[in-house]
């Protein structure tokens, strides 16, 4: 799960004009400054894209959602529950040094111990231990090995002592106003020369850049999605992404939202990007739609509800304004309040809100929903807990186990969060550029951008 509420920073299109499209360099834009590349502390959506290009995890996830080798060419689950990884001998950092067990150990220990480490990665490694056996790293975790392996695809391995050092298919360098990634000699054998990102937060500026051919890839305005210019084609990809509301004031506000989401959003606001959610957990992860259990005791009615969301998110604001109008029809005053992204994150983590809204991207496996429920889960912003949770989790070893249905029933009785919308990515891509869509987007699966190529 990654929150995608973006604090937008304005940038002008003259930067794109000064650097026309190279024959082999892919031109992209970022909605906000991702900050320095940091495999330990970096946790924003933009930072995850940078890390996916410049770094490698022990394992990868293919576009179809199955596990594939990455830094480790093979692995084995041992009798003590630990996973032993056999590292590639051709995996190297930018300075030429080989990726070794000591890099894996250092990265895991930093993520567990550093006070500003990525909350997402720390949650994945909660309770884990790490070591080496004859030069091969191993990781042991309270989580089932099947779950841990899938989640380790979200943990790129940094070079020991260098949180900015990655072994990925592209070498990173920061230029004035641009983040540039160039092809490396790498086991994924990238086919494009590289990718150049420029800061371009204004959606109108992105549209102008796309229409003039200054961007190879970009998200069109909702009302213009089907009007791709002659140089580009329309690409859609279902996403494990939802607009979610958390409640600190009981289940009744969520029950009201569940009713409103069916007809709150005009089609011109959604376009091809979204549709109202039908259940509590993403259908893209294999869950059947399940509503809130109406047998639960209702909380007192709230004539006024206060909802926080990330400032600068114009599209989210429009959706919430439509939701507010729908609430008024039922006599509810839904007060929506924009909050600077850093402050919103802080208030979420401190449970300092009545209702709070965020866009969420789930990892591509069913265990991702447990982040709502586990005591220290990165999406458990309300302190949700239940005495039956531990017993149910002990019965889940793989997707499809019967205990998943019992777990979904448990959550439906008293959920702390409700999705309003399910999203899919709608982008324009240069017709000369071959990419592979996936529910994780264009970048976060294996091989990701390393598998792109220009048509001759």
C-alpha positions as CSV (number, residue, x, y, z in Angstrom):
1,X,0.0,0.0,0.0
2,X,1.3,3.5,-0.8
3,X,-0.6,6.7,-0.2
4,X,-0.6,8.8,-3.3
5,X,-1.9,12.2,-2.1
6,X,0.5,14.4,-3.9
7,X,1.6,17.9,-2.6
8,X,1.8,19.5,-6.1
9,X,4.6,21.9,-6.9
10,X,4.1,24.1,-10.0
11,X,6.5,23.8,-12.9
12,X,6.5,25.4,-16.3
13,X,6.7,23.8,-19.7
14,X,9.7,25.7,-20.9
15,X,11.9,23.1,-19.4
16,X,10.4,20.6,-21.8
17,X,10.9,23.0,-24.8
18,X,14.6,23.4,-23.9
19,X,15.1,19.6,-24.0
20,X,13.3,18.1,-27.0
21,X,12.6,14.4,-27.2
22,X,15.7,12.2,-27.9
23,X,15.4,9.4,-30.3
24,X,16.0,6.9,-27.5
25,X,15.4,8.7,-24.2
26,X,11.9,8.4,-22.8
27,X,10.5,11.7,-21.6
28,X,8.2,11.6,-18.5
29,X,7.0,14.0,-15.8
30,X,6.7,13.9,-12.0
31,X,3.8,15.6,-10.2
32,X,6.0,16.5,-7.2
33,X,9.7,16.5,-6.2
34,X,10.5,13.0,-4.9
35,X,13.5,14.2,-2.9
36,X,16.9,12.5,-2.9
37,X,17.0,8.8,-4.0
38,X,17.0,6.9,-0.7
39,X,16.3,3.2,-0.4
40,X,15.9,3.4,3.4
41,X,13.8,6.5,4.0
42,X,12.1,7.1,0.7
43,X,8.4,6.2,0.7
44,X,6.4,8.5,-1.7
45,X,4.9,7.2,-4.9
46,X,7.5,9.2,-6.9
47,X,10.3,7.8,-4.8
48,X,9.0,4.2,-5.4
49,X,9.3,4.9,-9.2
50,X,12.9,6.1,-8.8
51,X,13.8,3.1,-6.7
52,X,12.2,0.7,-9.2
53,X,14.6,2.1,-11.9
54,X,17.8,2.4,-9.9
55,X,17.4,-0.6,-7.6
56,X,16.7,-4.3,-7.4
57,X,14.9,-6.4,-4.8
58,X,15.7,-10.0,-4.0
59,X,12.6,-11.1,-6.0
60,X,10.3,-9.5,-8.5
61,X,6.7,-9.7,-9.5
62,X,5.8,-10.1,-13.2
63,X,3.1,-8.1,-14.9
64,X,0.8,-11.2,-14.4
65,X,1.3,-11.1,-10.6
66,X,3.5,-14.1,-10.1
67,X,6.9,-14.2,-8.4
68,X,10.1,-14.1,-10.6
69,X,13.8,-14.0,-9.8
70,X,15.5,-10.6,-9.5
71,X,18.7,-10.2,-7.4
72,X,18.3,-13.8,-6.3
73,X,18.2,-16.3,-9.1
74,X,16.7,-18.9,-6.8
75,X,15.7,-19.4,-3.1
76,X,14.6,-22.1,-0.7
77,X,12.5,-22.2,2.4
78,X,14.4,-24.1,5.1
79,X,13.0,-26.2,7.9
80,X,13.4,-23.4,10.5
81,X,11.1,-21.2,8.3
82,X,13.9,-18.9,7.0
83,X,14.3,-18.2,3.3
84,X,17.8,-18.7,1.9
85,X,18.6,-16.6,-1.2
86,X,21.2,-17.4,-3.8
87,X,22.4,-14.1,-5.2
88,X,23.3,-13.5,-8.8
89,X,27.0,-13.2,-9.4
90,X,26.4,-10.6,-12.1
91,X,24.5,-8.2,-9.9
92,X,26.5,-5.1,-9.3
93,X,26.2,-1.6,-7.9
94,X,27.1,1.5,-9.9
95,X,30.7,1.6,-8.6
96,X,31.1,-2.0,-9.9
97,X,31.1,-3.8,-6.6
98,X,29.1,-7.1,-6.4
99,X,25.9,-7.3,-4.5
100,X,26.6,-9.5,-1.4
101,X,24.9,-10.8,1.6
102,X,26.3,-8.0,3.7
103,X,24.3,-5.5,1.6
104,X,21.1,-7.5,2.2
105,X,21.7,-7.6,6.0
106,X,22.6,-3.9,6.2
107,X,19.4,-2.9,4.2
108,X,17.1,-5.0,6.4
109,X,18.7,-3.9,9.6
110,X,18.5,-0.2,8.6
111,X,14.8,-0.6,7.7
112,X,14.1,-2.1,11.1
113,X,16.3,0.3,13.1
114,X,16.5,3.7,11.4
115,X,14.0,6.1,13.0
116,X,13.0,7.6,9.7
117,X,12.9,4.4,7.7
118,X,10.1,3.8,5.2
119,X,7.0,2.8,7.2
120,X,5.9,0.6,4.3
121,X,9.1,-1.4,4.3
122,X,9.4,-1.5,8.0
123,X,5.9,-3.0,8.2
124,X,6.9,-5.7,5.7
125,X,9.9,-6.6,7.8
126,X,8.2,-6.4,11.2
127,X,9.6,-9.1,13.5
128,X,12.1,-10.3,10.9
129,X,15.7,-11.4,11.5
130,X,18.4,-11.6,8.9
131,X,21.8,-13.2,8.5
132,X,24.1,-15.2,6.2
133,X,25.0,-18.8,5.6
134,X,28.1,-19.4,3.6
135,X,27.8,-16.0,1.9
136,X,24.1,-16.4,1.1
137,X,21.6,-14.1,2.9
138,X,18.6,-15.5,4.7
139,X,15.6,-13.8,6.2
140,X,13.2,-15.3,8.8
141,X,9.9,-13.7,9.6
142,X,6.7,-14.4,11.5
143,X,4.9,-14.1,8.2
144,X,4.2,-17.1,6.0
145,X,7.1,-17.5,3.5
146,X,4.7,-17.2,0.6
147,X,3.5,-13.8,1.8
148,X,7.0,-12.6,2.7
149,X,8.4,-13.4,-0.7
150,X,5.7,-11.4,-2.5
151,X,6.3,-8.5,-0.1
152,X,10.0,-8.5,-0.5
153,X,9.5,-7.4,-4.1
154,X,8.9,-4.0,-2.5
155,X,12.3,-3.9,-0.7
156,X,15.2,-2.9,-3.0
157,X,18.6,-3.8,-1.6
158,X,20.8,-0.8,-1.0
159,X,24.6,-0.9,-1.0
160,X,26.0,-1.2,2.5
161,X,26.6,2.3,4.0
162,X,25.1,4.0,1.0
163,X,21.3,4.4,1.2
164,X,21.2,6.0,-2.2
165,X,23.2,3.2,-3.9
166,X,21.2,0.7,-6.0
167,X,22.0,-2.1,-8.4
168,X,19.1,-1.6,-10.8
169,X,18.9,-1.5,-14.6
170,X,19.4,2.3,-14.8
171,X,22.0,4.6,-13.3
172,X,20.6,7.7,-11.6
173,X,21.8,11.3,-11.7
174,X,20.1,14.5,-10.7
175,X,20.2,17.4,-13.2
176,X,18.8,20.9,-12.7
177,X,15.0,20.4,-13.0
178,X,15.3,16.8,-14.1
179,X,15.8,13.2,-12.7
180,X,17.7,11.2,-15.3
181,X,18.1,7.4,-15.5
182,X,20.5,5.9,-18.1
183,X,20.9,2.3,-19.1
184,X,23.4,0.1,-17.3
185,X,25.0,-3.2,-18.1
186,X,22.5,-5.2,-16.1
187,X,21.0,-8.7,-16.0
188,X,17.6,-7.4,-17.2
189,X,19.3,-6.0,-20.3
190,X,17.3,-2.8,-20.6
191,X,16.4,-1.9,-24.2
192,X,15.9,1.8,-23.9
193,X,18.7,4.3,-23.4
194,X,17.0,5.8,-20.4
195,X,14.2,8.0,-18.9
196,X,14.2,11.7,-18.1
197,X,11.6,13.0,-15.6
198,X,10.8,16.7,-15.3
199,X,8.7,18.3,-12.6
200,X,5.4,19.2,-14.2
201,X,2.6,19.3,-11.6
202,X,0.0,21.3,-13.5
203,X,-2.3,18.9,-15.4
204,X,-2.8,21.6,-18.1
205,X,0.9,21.7,-18.6
206,X,1.1,17.9,-18.9
207,X,-1.7,18.0,-21.6
208,X,0.2,20.7,-23.5
209,X,3.4,18.7,-23.4
210,X,1.7,15.5,-24.5
211,X,-0.1,17.2,-27.4
212,X,3.1,18.8,-28.6
213,X,5.1,15.5,-28.4
214,X,7.4,16.7,-25.6
215,X,6.4,13.8,-23.3
216,X,6.6,10.1,-24.3
217,X,4.2,9.1,-21.6
218,X,1.6,11.1,-19.6
219,X,-1.9,11.1,-18.1
220,X,-4.5,13.0,-20.2
221,X,-7.3,15.1,-18.7
222,X,-10.4,13.0,-17.9
223,X,-12.5,14.8,-20.5
224,X,-9.9,14.4,-23.2
225,X,-8.8,10.8,-22.7
226,X,-10.1,9.5,-26.0
227,X,-8.5,12.3,-28.0
228,X,-4.9,11.1,-28.2
229,X,-2.8,13.1,-30.6
230,X,-1.6,11.3,-33.8
231,X,1.8,10.7,-32.1
232,X,0.3,8.8,-29.1
233,X,-2.0,5.9,-28.4
234,X,-4.3,5.3,-25.4
235,X,-3.3,2.6,-22.9
236,X,-5.4,1.5,-20.0
237,X,-4.5,-0.8,-17.1
238,X,-6.6,-1.9,-14.1
239,X,-4.9,-0.9,-10.9
240,X,-4.8,-2.2,-7.3
241,X,-5.8,1.3,-6.3
242,X,-8.7,2.8,-4.4
243,X,-9.8,6.1,-2.9
244,X,-10.3,5.1,0.8
245,X,-11.9,6.8,3.8
246,X,-11.0,5.9,7.3
247,X,-13.4,6.5,10.3
248,X,-12.5,7.2,13.9
249,X,-16.1,7.7,14.8
250,X,-17.5,4.2,14.2
251,X,-19.0,2.3,11.4
252,X,-22.2,4.4,10.8
253,X,-20.5,7.1,8.7
254,X,-18.9,4.4,6.6
255,X,-22.3,2.8,6.1
256,X,-23.6,6.1,4.9
257,X,-20.6,6.5,2.6
258,X,-21.2,3.0,1.3
259,X,-24.7,4.1,0.3
260,X,-23.6,7.4,-1.2
261,X,-20.8,6.0,-3.3
262,X,-23.3,4.3,-5.6
263,X,-24.5,7.5,-7.2
264,X,-22.4,10.4,-5.8
265,X,-19.9,10.8,-8.6
266,X,-21.0,12.2,-12.0
267,X,-19.6,10.3,-15.0
268,X,-17.8,13.3,-16.4
269,X,-15.7,13.4,-13.2
270,X,-14.7,9.7,-13.4
271,X,-14.1,9.2,-17.2
272,X,-12.3,5.9,-17.8
273,X,-10.2,6.3,-14.7
274,X,-12.5,5.1,-12.0
275,X,-15.8,3.5,-11.0
276,X,-17.6,3.3,-7.6
277,X,-16.3,0.5,-5.4
278,X,-18.6,-2.4,-4.7
279,X,-17.1,-4.0,-1.6
280,X,-14.7,-3.4,1.2
281,X,-11.6,-5.0,-0.3
282,X,-10.2,-4.7,-3.9
283,X,-11.7,-7.1,-6.4
284,X,-8.5,-7.0,-8.4
285,X,-6.9,-8.9,-5.5
286,X,-9.4,-11.7,-5.9
287,X,-12.0,-10.7,-3.3
288,X,-15.7,-10.9,-4.0
289,X,-17.7,-7.8,-3.2
290,X,-18.8,-7.7,0.5
291,X,-20.8,-5.0,2.1
292,X,-20.8,-3.8,5.6
293,X,-22.8,-6.1,7.9
294,X,-26.1,-4.4,8.5
295,X,-26.6,-6.4,11.7
296,X,-24.0,-4.4,13.5
297,X,-25.3,-2.0,16.1
298,X,-25.6,1.5,14.5
299,X,-23.6,4.4,16.0
300,X,-25.3,7.7,16.8
301,X,-26.2,9.6,13.7
302,X,-23.8,12.4,12.8
303,X,-25.4,15.5,11.4
304,X,-22.0,16.9,10.7
305,X,-19.0,14.9,9.5
306,X,-15.5,16.3,9.1
307,X,-13.2,14.7,6.5
308,X,-9.6,15.5,5.9
309,X,-7.8,15.1,2.6
310,X,-4.5,16.0,1.0
311,X,-4.2,19.6,-0.1
312,X,-3.3,20.2,-3.8
313,X,-5.1,17.1,-5.1
314,X,-7.5,18.9,-7.5
315,X,-9.1,15.6,-8.8
316,X,-9.7,14.3,-5.3
317,X,-11.1,17.6,-4.3
318,X,-13.7,17.5,-7.1
319,X,-14.7,14.0,-6.2
320,X,-15.2,15.0,-2.6
321,X,-17.2,18.0,-3.5
322,X,-19.6,15.7,-5.4
323,X,-19.7,13.4,-2.4
324,X,-20.5,16.4,-0.2
325,X,-23.5,17.3,-2.4
326,X,-24.8,13.8,-2.2
327,X,-24.5,13.9,1.6
328,X,-26.6,17.1,1.7
329,X,-29.5,15.2,0.1
330,X,-29.6,13.0,3.2
331,X,-29.3,16.0,5.6
332,X,-25.6,15.4,6.4
333,X,-23.2,18.3,6.4
334,X,-19.9,16.7,5.1
335,X,-17.2,19.3,5.8
336,X,-14.1,18.5,3.7
337,X,-10.8,20.1,4.8
338,X,-7.6,20.1,2.8
339,X,-4.5,19.5,4.8
340,X,-0.8,19.7,3.7
341,X,0.4,16.2,2.9
342,X,3.0,16.0,5.6
343,X,0.5,17.1,8.2
344,X,-2.1,14.7,6.9
345,X,0.3,11.8,7.2
346,X,1.1,12.9,10.8
347,X,-2.5,13.1,11.7
348,X,-3.3,9.8,10.2
349,X,-0.5,8.1,12.1
350,X,-1.7,9.8,15.3
351,X,-5.3,8.9,14.7
352,X,-6.1,12.6,14.9
353,X,-9.1,12.8,12.6
354,X,-12.8,12.1,12.4
355,X,-12.8,11.0,8.8
356,X,-9.7,11.0,6.6
357,X,-9.4,10.3,2.8
358,X,-6.4,9.0,0.9
359,X,-5.7,7.3,-2.4
360,X,-4.1,3.9,-1.8
361,X,-2.2,1.5,-4.0
362,X,-2.1,-2.1,-2.7
363,X,0.6,-4.6,-3.2
364,X,-0.4,-7.2,-5.8
365,X,-1.5,-10.0,-3.4
366,X,-4.4,-10.6,-1.0
367,X,-2.2,-10.1,2.1
368,X,-2.0,-6.4,1.3
369,X,-5.5,-5.9,2.9
370,X,-4.1,-7.1,6.3
371,X,-2.4,-3.7,6.5
372,X,-5.9,-2.4,7.5
373,X,-6.1,-4.9,10.4
374,X,-2.7,-5.9,11.8
375,X,-1.9,-4.0,15.0
376,X,1.0,-2.2,13.5
377,X,-0.1,-2.3,9.9
378,X,0.7,0.9,7.9
379,X,-3.0,1.4,7.1
380,X,-4.4,0.7,10.6
381,X,-4.8,4.4,11.4
382,X,-7.7,3.8,13.8
383,X,-6.2,1.3,16.2
384,X,-8.5,-1.5,14.9
385,X,-8.1,-4.8,16.6
386,X,-10.0,-8.0,17.2
387,X,-9.3,-11.1,19.4
388,X,-10.0,-13.5,16.6
389,X,-7.5,-11.9,14.2
390,X,-4.4,-13.8,15.3
391,X,-6.2,-17.2,15.0
392,X,-7.5,-16.4,11.5
393,X,-4.1,-15.2,10.3
394,X,-2.5,-18.5,11.5
395,X,-4.8,-20.4,9.2
396,X,-3.8,-18.4,6.1
397,X,-0.9,-19.9,4.2
398,X,-1.7,-19.0,0.6
399,X,-4.3,-17.2,-1.6
400,X,-7.7,-19.0,-1.6
401,X,-7.5,-20.5,1.8
402,X,-11.0,-20.7,3.5
403,X,-9.8,-18.5,6.3
404,X,-9.8,-15.5,3.9
405,X,-13.6,-15.6,3.8
406,X,-13.8,-15.7,7.6
407,X,-11.4,-12.8,7.8
408,X,-13.5,-10.8,5.3
409,X,-16.6,-11.5,7.4
410,X,-14.8,-10.3,10.5
411,X,-13.9,-7.0,8.9
412,X,-17.4,-6.5,7.5
413,X,-18.8,-6.6,11.0
414,X,-17.0,-3.5,12.1
415,X,-14.7,-2.0,9.4
416,X,-12.5,1.0,10.0
417,X,-12.1,2.0,6.3
418,X,-14.2,2.0,3.2
419,X,-13.1,2.4,-0.5
420,X,-15.1,4.9,-2.5
421,X,-13.7,4.4,-6.0
422,X,-11.7,1.7,-7.8
423,X,-9.1,3.1,-10.2
424,X,-7.5,2.2,-13.5
425,X,-4.6,4.0,-15.1
426,X,-5.4,5.8,-18.4
427,X,-2.3,7.1,-20.2
428,X,-1.1,8.3,-23.6
429,X,2.0,6.5,-24.8
430,X,4.2,7.5,-27.8
431,X,3.2,5.1,-30.6
432,X,6.9,4.3,-31.2
433,X,7.4,3.1,-27.6
434,X,6.4,-0.5,-26.6
435,X,5.5,-0.8,-23.0
436,X,3.8,-3.6,-20.9
437,X,0.8,-2.5,-18.9
438,X,0.2,-4.2,-15.5
439,X,-2.0,-3.7,-12.4
440,X,1.2,-2.3,-10.7
441,X,1.6,0.4,-13.4
442,X,4.3,0.6,-16.0
443,X,7.3,0.8,-13.6
444,X,6.8,-1.4,-10.5
445,X,6.7,-4.9,-12.0
446,X,9.7,-6.9,-13.4
447,X,11.2,-6.1,-15.9
448,X,9.2,-2.8,-15.8
449,X,10.9,0.0,-17.8
450,X,13.8,-2.3,-18.6
451,X,11.5,-4.2,-20.9
452,X,10.4,-1.2,-22.9
453,X,11.8,-0.7,-26.5
454,X,11.5,1.8,-29.3
455,X,10.0,0.5,-32.6
456,X,12.3,1.2,-35.5
